[in-house]
Amino acid sequence: MFKVFLVEDEIVVREGISKNIPWEAYGFLYSGDAPDGELALPLIRQIQPDLLITDIRMPFMDGLALIELVRKELPRTKIIIISGHDDFSYAQQAIRMGVEQYLLKPILKEKLVETLIALHKKMETEQKQQEYLEKFRREVQEYETFTSRRFFEQIVTGSLSVLEISETAKALDIDMNAPFYNIVLFSLNNTGYDGSVPESYTDALAVLQDKIRQFIADHQELILFIWNVTTYAVLVKGGQDNIKMRTADCIKNIQSYCTMASRDVNWHIACSTPVSRLGSIPACFAEASRVLSYRYLCPEEHILSEASIQDYRKKEGPGTNTAIDQEHIYNFLSNGAVEEIDDFIDQLLQSAEGESISLPLLCRYLTMTAYFASVKYLDSIDCRADSLWLLEFRPNDSVSTPEKVRQYMRQVMEQVLELRDRESKKQQRDLLNQAIEFIDQHYQEESISLDRVAKKVNISPNYFSAIFSQEVGLTFIEYLTNKRIDGAKHILCHTDKRLGEIAFAVGYKDPHYFSFVFKKVTGCTPSEYRRGDKQ
């Protein structure tokens, strides 16, 4: 049912229209009326009618002023004007403002009904088109897109100006406007995941990722980005009075889903301090990244913050050697990313500050620990550690200051992660080729999905989404849609099949939605394409 609101100063006319039309029989719900624009406006703002019927000449606020305000605030609301013969000049102005129909007084029931029937058909068509557009947008945005991931990288690395952020966000249909911002980072991966191989598919991880993704999609103040194959970023928007509450609520919900998941899933969450400028988001992200990197030193702490890190250090106390545990470095090499190296080393050095040994000795001990952890890790993934035997990677007594430790550890870790990722990419290519072959063979099936393809090749959905968009340059849904449309083009050119049959043949249950997607992708309808009117 479409909601109708009537504005008419003559009570006889107003009651005649409201009571003599069987509104529901024509698909409308009579939602209220008012004698002039001034009284009508607050009610219209509250009800948000789909159709406004208004007189032109009224006291206090006339129809033209009302139409102008409604057009700005509720651009999708349809408008019918009613007026007498001597108001035609006003009616012409209203028509230029985009009203749907102009009815002369006295209003004939038959004429109004005829107008309502035609308008209802038009509104239904537009509503379906809007629903199709929203469905198309949801499908395209269901998984991280290559462009949005690149956009987020550019934001947090400070590569874009505030103006460029705003313009790019508008082009990507991402609402970045807010007085305050915060970053929540969370990592999800299977227990025992090793970065040298693609993360395998498990139902527990797939279900958890879907639940969190749906929660964020249902909250307009949250924007989800994929940072790397195991880490998500959530941009939280809000005002000065509620940004902390929204951040806490986001963390609480993610924590709730993670806690209910299988013990086979590892998870950690970190956040930063809210900022009031788009240009401050890089610093906000850097803080969250620094905090999240501590998960390699205290993996049992799932909710990480500056406060929780300090509490953990106090609890461990000096002399416990927690910071120079070879296992911590080994864990980082197994799961960490290149962009996390500096933060991890900083946390390692900060945690080692309380050790009760001399600084030069501590520095040498850290370098030795990092070296042997690196060799041990490369051996564990059957990757030859020959490169670490080079003189530049061997620990030596000259590394006696924290800065030299940083330089040495960064150099060694970058080398190890490069070797690890090289091994992983070899398997990625084979699995990706298998996935594309499966998509090409099954794109006609309506049930095909990213989750199904990921399960087929035994890769976690998030991992598959990330490597697919990175290697192919399209998201899964973009590739699938293009494949289906190409299939439809072939059928259109070589058969006389009806559109409904073609839609079903390429994986679309709804022929109207198929036509919508076809035009969205190609710029013309299937019928126009068949006739040769290709754009």
C-alpha positions as CSV (number, residue, x, y, z in Angstrom):
1,M,0.0,0.0,0.0
2,F,1.2,3.5,-0.9
3,K,0.5,6.2,1.8
4,V,-1.6,9.3,0.7
5,F,-1.8,12.7,2.4
6,L,-4.3,15.4,1.4
7,V,-3.9,19.2,1.8
8,E,-7.1,21.2,1.0
9,D,-8.4,24.3,2.8
10,E,-12.1,23.7,1.8
11,I,-13.5,21.2,4.3
12,V,-16.3,20.0,2.0
13,V,-13.8,19.2,-0.8
14,R,-11.4,17.6,1.7
15,E,-14.0,15.4,3.2
16,G,-15.5,14.6,-0.2
17,I,-12.1,13.3,-1.5
18,S,-11.1,11.5,1.7
19,K,-14.5,9.7,2.1
20,N,-15.7,9.0,-1.4
21,I,-12.6,7.1,-2.7
22,P,-12.1,3.4,-1.8
23,W,-8.4,4.0,-1.4
24,E,-7.3,0.5,-0.5
25,A,-9.1,-0.9,-3.5
26,Y,-6.6,1.0,-5.7
27,G,-3.6,0.2,-3.6
28,F,-3.4,3.3,-1.4
29,L,-3.7,4.0,2.3
30,Y,-5.3,7.3,3.3
31,S,-2.8,8.5,6.0
32,G,-4.1,12.0,6.9
33,D,-5.0,15.5,5.8
34,A,-4.6,19.1,6.7
35,P,-6.3,22.5,5.8
36,D,-3.0,24.3,4.8
37,G,0.6,23.8,4.1
38,E,1.8,25.1,7.4
39,L,-0.2,22.5,9.4
40,A,0.6,19.8,6.8
41,L,4.4,20.1,6.8
42,P,5.1,18.5,10.2
43,L,2.6,15.7,9.5
44,I,4.1,15.1,6.1
45,R,7.6,14.9,7.7
46,Q,6.3,12.4,10.2
47,I,4.2,10.2,7.9
48,Q,6.5,10.5,4.8
49,P,3.6,9.8,2.3
50,D,4.2,8.2,-1.1
51,L,1.6,10.5,-2.7
52,L,0.7,14.1,-1.8
53,I,-2.5,15.6,-3.1
54,T,-2.6,19.4,-2.5
55,D,-4.5,22.5,-3.4
56,I,-2.5,25.5,-4.7
57,R,-4.3,28.4,-3.1
58,M,-4.4,28.1,0.7
59,P,-3.9,30.4,3.7
60,F,-0.7,30.6,5.7
61,M,1.4,28.4,3.3
62,D,0.2,27.8,-0.2
63,G,0.7,24.7,-2.3
64,L,3.7,25.9,-4.2
65,A,5.7,26.6,-1.1
66,L,4.7,23.3,0.3
67,I,5.6,21.4,-2.9
68,E,9.0,23.1,-2.9
69,L,9.8,21.9,0.6
70,V,8.5,18.4,0.0
71,R,10.6,18.2,-3.2
72,K,13.7,18.9,-1.2
73,E,13.0,16.7,1.8
74,L,11.1,13.8,0.1
75,P,12.2,13.7,-3.5
76,R,10.5,10.4,-4.2
77,T,7.0,11.5,-3.1
78,K,4.6,11.8,-6.0
79,I,2.4,15.0,-6.1
80,I,-1.0,15.7,-7.6
81,I,-2.2,19.3,-7.5
82,I,-5.9,20.4,-7.6
83,S,-7.0,24.0,-8.4
84,G,-9.6,26.1,-9.9
85,H,-9.6,27.6,-13.5
86,D,-8.2,30.9,-12.4
87,D,-5.2,29.2,-10.8
88,F,-3.8,27.9,-14.1
89,S,-0.6,30.1,-14.0
90,Y,0.2,28.7,-10.6
91,A,-0.5,25.2,-11.9
92,Q,2.0,25.7,-14.7
93,Q,4.6,26.7,-12.2
94,A,3.8,23.6,-10.1
95,I,4.2,21.4,-13.2
96,R,7.6,22.8,-13.8
97,M,8.4,21.7,-10.2
98,G,7.8,18.1,-11.2
99,V,4.2,17.3,-10.1
100,E,2.6,14.2,-11.6
101,Q,-0.9,15.4,-12.4
102,Y,-3.1,18.5,-12.4
103,L,-6.8,18.2,-11.6
104,L,-9.4,20.9,-12.0
105,K,-12.1,21.7,-9.4
106,P,-14.7,20.4,-9.0
107,I,-12.9,17.1,-8.7
108,L,-14.7,14.3,-10.5
109,K,-14.5,10.9,-8.7
110,E,-14.0,9.1,-12.0
111,K,-11.1,11.3,-13.1
112,L,-9.4,11.0,-9.7
113,V,-9.8,7.2,-9.7
114,E,-8.4,7.1,-13.3
115,T,-5.4,9.2,-12.1
116,L,-4.8,7.0,-9.1
117,I,-4.9,3.8,-11.1
118,A,-2.3,5.1,-13.6
119,L,-0.2,6.6,-10.8
120,H,-0.3,3.3,-8.8
121,K,1.0,1.4,-11.8
122,K,3.9,3.9,-12.3
123,M,4.7,3.9,-8.6
124,E,4.8,0.1,-8.5
125,T,7.1,-0.1,-11.5
126,E,9.5,2.5,-9.9
127,Q,9.3,0.7,-6.6
128,K,10.4,-2.6,-8.3
129,Q,13.1,-0.8,-10.1
130,Q,14.3,0.6,-6.8
131,E,14.2,-2.8,-5.2
132,Y,16.1,-4.3,-8.1
133,L,18.7,-1.5,-7.7
134,E,19.1,-2.2,-4.0
135,K,19.4,-5.9,-4.6
136,F,22.0,-5.3,-7.3
137,R,23.9,-3.0,-4.9
138,R,23.8,-5.6,-2.2
139,E,25.0,-8.3,-4.5
140,V,27.9,-6.1,-5.7
141,Q,28.8,-5.1,-2.1
142,E,28.1,-8.4,-0.5
143,Y,31.8,-9.1,-0.5
144,E,34.7,-6.7,-0.4
145,T,35.3,-5.0,-3.8
146,F,38.8,-4.4,-5.1
147,T,38.1,-0.7,-5.5
148,S,36.8,-0.2,-1.9
149,R,39.7,-2.1,-0.4
150,R,42.1,0.0,-2.4
151,F,40.2,3.1,-1.3
152,F,40.5,2.1,2.4
153,E,44.3,1.5,1.9
154,Q,44.6,5.0,0.5
155,I,42.7,6.5,3.4
156,V,44.7,4.9,6.2
157,T,48.1,5.5,4.5
158,G,47.3,9.2,4.1
159,S,47.5,9.0,0.2
160,L,44.3,10.9,-0.3
161,S,43.4,14.5,0.7
162,V,40.1,15.1,2.5
163,L,38.5,16.4,-0.8
164,E,39.7,13.2,-2.6
165,I,38.3,11.0,0.1
166,S,34.9,12.7,-0.2
167,E,34.9,12.5,-4.0
168,T,36.0,8.9,-4.1
169,A,33.5,7.9,-1.4
170,K,30.7,9.5,-3.4
171,A,31.7,7.7,-6.6
172,L,31.7,4.4,-4.6
173,D,28.4,5.2,-3.0
174,I,30.0,5.1,0.5
175,D,28.7,7.6,3.1
176,M,31.7,8.9,4.9
177,N,30.0,12.0,6.5
178,A,30.1,12.1,10.3
179,P,31.3,14.5,13.0
180,F,33.5,11.7,14.6
181,Y,35.2,8.5,13.4
182,N,36.8,5.5,15.0
183,I,38.5,2.3,13.8
184,V,37.8,-1.2,15.0
185,L,40.1,-4.0,13.7
186,F,39.4,-7.6,14.2
187,S,41.2,-10.7,13.0
188,L,39.6,-14.1,12.3
189,N,41.4,-17.3,11.3
190,N,41.3,-21.0,11.8
191,T,43.2,-22.4,14.7
192,G,46.6,-23.6,13.4
193,Y,46.4,-21.4,10.3
194,D,49.8,-21.0,8.7
195,G,50.4,-18.2,6.2
196,S,52.4,-20.4,3.9
197,V,49.3,-22.1,2.6
198,P,45.8,-20.6,1.7
199,E,43.5,-20.7,4.7
200,S,41.3,-23.8,4.4
201,Y,37.5,-23.7,4.5
202,T,35.6,-24.5,7.7
203,D,31.9,-24.1,8.3
204,A,32.5,-22.4,11.7
205,L,34.7,-19.6,10.2
206,A,32.3,-19.1,7.2
207,V,29.3,-18.8,9.4
208,L,31.0,-16.4,11.8
209,Q,32.2,-14.2,8.9
210,D,28.7,-14.1,7.5
211,K,27.1,-13.2,10.8
212,I,29.5,-10.3,11.5
213,R,29.2,-9.1,7.9
214,Q,25.4,-9.1,8.2
215,F,25.5,-7.3,11.5
216,I,27.6,-4.5,10.1
217,A,25.5,-4.3,6.9
218,D,22.4,-3.7,9.1
219,H,24.0,-0.7,10.8
220,Q,24.5,2.5,8.7
221,E,27.0,3.9,11.2
222,L,29.4,1.0,10.4
223,I,31.4,0.5,7.2
224,L,33.3,-2.7,6.7
225,F,36.5,-3.1,4.8
226,I,38.8,-6.1,4.3
227,W,42.4,-5.1,5.3
228,N,44.1,-8.4,4.5
229,V,43.2,-12.1,4.3
230,T,42.6,-12.5,8.0
231,T,41.9,-8.9,9.2
232,Y,38.8,-6.7,8.8
233,A,38.5,-3.0,9.5
234,V,35.3,-1.3,10.6
235,L,35.0,2.4,10.2
236,V,32.6,3.6,13.0
237,K,30.8,6.9,12.4
238,G,29.0,9.0,15.1
239,G,28.7,12.2,17.0
240,Q,30.7,13.4,19.9
241,D,28.0,12.1,22.3
242,N,27.7,8.6,20.9
243,I,30.9,7.6,19.0
244,K,32.3,5.8,22.1
245,M,29.0,4.0,22.7
246,R,28.8,2.9,19.0
247,T,32.4,1.7,19.1
248,A,31.7,-0.3,22.3
249,D,28.5,-1.7,20.8
250,C,30.4,-2.8,17.6
251,I,33.0,-4.6,19.7
252,K,30.5,-6.2,22.0
253,N,28.5,-7.6,19.0
254,I,31.6,-8.9,17.2
255,Q,32.8,-10.4,20.5
256,S,29.4,-12.1,21.0
257,Y,29.5,-13.8,17.6
258,C,33.1,-14.9,18.1
259,T,32.4,-16.3,21.5
260,M,29.6,-18.4,20.2
261,A,31.8,-19.7,17.4
262,S,33.7,-22.9,17.5
263,R,36.9,-23.1,19.4
264,D,38.6,-23.8,16.1
265,V,38.4,-20.1,15.3
266,N,41.0,-17.6,16.5
267,W,39.8,-14.1,17.0
268,H,41.1,-10.7,18.3
269,I,39.6,-7.3,18.4
270,A,41.3,-3.9,18.8
271,C,40.1,-0.3,18.5
272,S,41.6,3.2,18.6
273,T,40.7,6.6,20.1
274,P,37.9,8.5,18.2
275,V,38.9,11.4,15.9
276,S,36.9,14.3,14.6
277,R,38.5,14.7,11.1
278,L,38.7,12.6,8.0
279,G,42.3,13.6,7.8
280,S,43.0,12.0,11.2
281,I,41.8,8.5,10.2
282,P,45.4,7.4,9.3
283,A,46.5,8.1,12.9
284,C,43.4,6.4,14.2
285,F,44.1,3.3,12.1
286,A,47.8,3.3,13.2
287,E,46.8,3.2,16.8
288,A,44.4,0.3,16.3
289,S,47.0,-1.6,14.2
290,R,49.6,-1.1,16.9
291,V,47.2,-2.5,19.6
292,L,46.1,-5.4,17.4
293,S,49.7,-6.4,16.8
294,Y,50.0,-7.3,20.5
295,R,47.9,-10.4,19.8
296,Y,51.1,-12.3,18.9
297,L,52.5,-11.6,22.4
298,C,49.3,-12.4,24.3
299,P,47.1,-14.6,22.1
300,E,44.8,-15.4,25.0
301,E,43.7,-11.7,25.3
302,H,40.9,-11.4,22.7
303,I,39.9,-7.8,23.4
304,L,43.0,-5.6,23.1
305,S,43.4,-2.0,24.1
306,E,46.2,0.3,25.4
307,A,44.8,-0.3,28.9
308,S,44.7,-4.1,28.5
309,I,48.2,-4.2,27.2
310,Q,49.5,-2.2,30.2
311,D,47.6,-4.5,32.5
312,Y,49.1,-7.5,30.8
313,R,52.6,-6.2,31.2
314,K,52.1,-5.4,34.9
315,K,50.6,-8.9,35.4
316,E,53.5,-10.6,33.8
317,G,56.0,-8.5,35.6
318,P,59.8,-8.0,34.9
319,G,62.1,-11.0,34.4
320,T,59.5,-13.4,33.0
321,N,61.1,-13.3,29.4
322,T,57.6,-13.1,27.9
323,A,58.8,-10.7,25.2
324,I,61.7,-12.8,24.0
325,D,59.9,-16.0,23.8
326,Q,60.8,-17.6,20.4
327,E,57.2,-18.9,20.1
328,H,55.8,-15.3,19.9
329,I,58.0,-14.5,16.9
330,Y,57.2,-17.9,15.4
331,N,53.5,-17.1,15.7
332,F,53.9,-13.7,14.0
333,L,55.8,-15.3,11.1
334,S,53.0,-17.8,10.7
335,N,50.2,-15.3,10.6
336,G,51.5,-11.8,10.4
337,A,51.5,-9.4,7.4
338,V,54.4,-7.3,6.1
339,E,52.5,-4.1,7.1
340,E,52.4,-5.3,10.7
341,I,56.1,-5.9,11.1
342,D,57.0,-2.5,12.6
343,D,54.1,-2.5,15.1
344,F,55.0,-6.0,16.2
345,I,58.7,-5.1,16.7
346,D,57.7,-2.0,18.7
347,Q,55.4,-4.1,21.0
348,L,58.2,-6.7,21.4
349,L,60.7,-4.0,22.4
350,Q,58.3,-2.2,24.8
351,S,57.5,-5.5,26.5
352,A,61.2,-6.3,26.9
353,E,62.0,-3.0,28.6
354,G,61.4,-4.6,32.0
355,E,63.9,-7.4,31.6
356,S,66.6,-7.4,34.3
357,I,69.6,-7.7,32.0
358,S,71.9,-5.1,30.4
359,L,70.6,-3.4,27.2
360,P,73.4,-4.6,24.9
361,L,72.9,-8.2,26.1
362,L,69.1,-7.9,25.7
363,C,69.5,-6.6,22.1
364,R,71.8,-9.5,21.2
365,Y,69.4,-11.9,22.8
366,L,66.5,-10.5,20.8
367,T,68.3,-10.8,17.5
368,M,69.4,-14.4,18.2
369,T,65.8,-15.2,19.2
370,A,64.4,-13.6,16.0
371,Y,67.0,-15.5,13.9
372,F,66.4,-18.9,15.3
373,A,62.6,-18.4,15.3
374,S,62.9,-17.5,11.6
375,V,65.0,-20.6,10.7
376,K,62.6,-22.8,12.7
377,Y,59.6,-21.4,10.9
378,L,61.1,-21.8,7.4
379,D,62.0,-25.4,8.2
380,S,58.4,-26.1,9.4
381,I,57.0,-25.1,6.0
382,D,59.6,-27.0,4.1
383,C,61.1,-23.7,2.8
384,R,64.9,-23.7,2.5
385,A,66.5,-21.2,4.9
386,D,69.6,-20.8,2.7
387,S,69.0,-17.1,2.3
388,L,69.2,-16.6,6.1
389,W,72.7,-18.0,6.0
390,L,73.9,-14.9,4.2
391,L,76.1,-12.6,6.3
392,E,73.6,-9.7,6.2
393,F,70.9,-11.9,8.0
394,R,73.1,-13.4,10.7
395,P,73.0,-11.9,14.2
396,N,76.2,-10.2,15.4
397,D,77.5,-8.3,18.3
398,S,77.2,-4.9,16.5
399,V,73.4,-5.0,17.1
400,S,73.5,-3.4,20.6
401,T,70.8,-0.7,20.5
402,P,67.0,-0.8,20.1
403,E,67.2,1.0,16.8
404,K,69.7,-1.6,15.4
405,V,67.4,-4.4,16.7
406,R,64.5,-2.8,14.8
407,Q,66.5,-2.7,11.6
408,Y,67.8,-6.2,11.9
409,M,64.5,-7.8,12.9
410,R,62.6,-5.9,10.1
411,Q,65.2,-7.1,7.6
412,V,64.9,-10.8,8.7
413,M,61.1,-10.8,9.0
414,E,60.6,-9.2,5.6
415,Q,62.8,-11.9,4.1
416,V,60.9,-14.7,5.9
417,L,57.4,-13.3,5.0
418,E,58.5,-12.9,1.4
419,L,59.5,-16.5,1.2
420,R,56.4,-17.6,3.0
421,D,54.1,-15.6,0.7
422,R,55.9,-16.9,-2.3
423,E,55.1,-20.5,-1.2
424,S,51.5,-19.5,-0.6
425,K,51.1,-17.9,-4.0
426,K,52.1,-21.0,-5.8
427,Q,49.1,-22.8,-4.2
428,Q,46.9,-19.8,-4.6
429,R,47.2,-19.8,-8.4
430,D,46.3,-23.4,-8.7
431,L,43.3,-23.0,-6.4
432,L,42.2,-19.8,-8.2
433,N,42.3,-21.6,-11.5
434,Q,40.2,-24.4,-10.1
435,A,37.7,-21.9,-8.7
436,I,37.4,-20.0,-12.0
437,E,36.9,-23.3,-13.9
438,F,34.1,-24.2,-11.4
439,I,32.4,-20.8,-11.8
440,D,32.6,-21.1,-15.6
441,Q,31.0,-24.5,-15.5
442,H,28.2,-23.7,-13.0
443,Y,27.4,-20.0,-13.5
444,Q,24.0,-21.0,-14.8
445,E,22.9,-22.3,-11.4
446,E,21.1,-19.8,-9.2
447,S,22.6,-21.4,-6.1
448,I,26.2,-20.6,-7.0
449,S,27.8,-18.3,-4.4
450,L,31.2,-17.2,-3.2
451,D,30.8,-19.5,-0.1
452,R,30.0,-22.5,-2.3
453,V,33.0,-21.9,-4.6
454,A,35.3,-21.3,-1.7
455,K,34.1,-24.5,-0.1
456,K,34.6,-26.4,-3.4
457,V,38.3,-25.4,-3.5
458,N,38.7,-25.6,0.3
459,I,39.6,-21.9,0.9
460,S,38.0,-19.7,3.6
461,P,35.5,-17.3,2.0
462,N,37.4,-14.2,3.2
463,Y,40.7,-15.5,1.9
464,F,39.1,-16.5,-1.4
465,S,37.4,-13.1,-1.8
466,A,40.7,-11.3,-1.1
467,I,42.9,-13.3,-3.5
468,F,40.1,-13.4,-6.2
469,S,39.7,-9.6,-6.4
470,Q,43.5,-9.1,-6.1
471,E,44.4,-11.5,-8.9
472,V,41.4,-11.1,-11.2
473,G,40.7,-7.4,-10.7
474,L,37.0,-8.1,-10.2
475,T,35.0,-9.3,-7.2
476,F,33.5,-12.7,-7.3
477,I,30.0,-11.3,-7.9
478,E,31.2,-8.9,-10.6
479,Y,32.9,-11.8,-12.4
480,L,29.8,-14.0,-12.0
481,T,27.5,-11.3,-13.3
482,N,29.7,-10.6,-16.3
483,K,29.8,-14.3,-17.1
484,R,26.0,-14.6,-16.9
485,I,25.5,-11.5,-19.1
486,D,28.0,-12.8,-21.7
487,G,26.1,-16.1,-21.7
488,A,22.8,-14.2,-22.2
489,K,24.3,-12.2,-25.1
490,H,25.2,-15.5,-26.8
491,I,21.7,-16.9,-26.4
492,L,20.1,-13.6,-27.6
493,C,22.2,-13.6,-30.7
494,H,21.8,-17.3,-31.7
495,T,18.3,-18.3,-30.5
496,D,14.7,-17.2,-30.4
497,K,14.3,-18.0,-26.8
498,R,12.0,-15.8,-24.7
499,L,13.6,-13.5,-22.0
500,G,12.2,-15.7,-19.2
501,E,13.9,-18.8,-20.6
502,I,17.2,-16.9,-21.1
503,A,17.1,-15.5,-17.6
504,F,16.6,-19.0,-16.2
505,A,19.4,-20.4,-18.5
506,V,22.0,-18.0,-17.1
507,G,21.1,-18.3,-13.4
508,Y,18.3,-15.7,-12.8
509,K,15.0,-16.8,-11.4
510,D,13.3,-13.4,-11.9
511,P,13.3,-12.4,-15.6
512,H,12.6,-8.7,-14.6
513,Y,15.6,-8.6,-12.4
514,F,17.6,-10.3,-15.2
515,S,16.5,-7.5,-17.5
516,F,17.5,-4.9,-14.9
517,V,21.0,-6.3,-14.4
518,F,21.5,-6.7,-18.2
519,K,20.7,-3.1,-18.8
520,K,22.9,-2.0,-15.8
521,V,25.8,-3.9,-17.2
522,T,25.4,-3.4,-21.0
523,G,23.5,-0.1,-21.2
524,C,20.7,-1.6,-23.2
525,T,17.8,-4.0,-22.6
526,P,17.9,-7.6,-23.7
527,S,15.4,-6.8,-26.4
528,E,17.4,-3.9,-27.7
529,Y,20.5,-6.0,-27.7
530,R,18.7,-8.7,-29.8
531,R,17.6,-6.1,-32.3
532,G,21.1,-4.9,-32.6
533,D,20.6,-1.6,-30.7
534,K,23.8,-2.3,-28.7
535,Q,25.2,0.7,-26.9
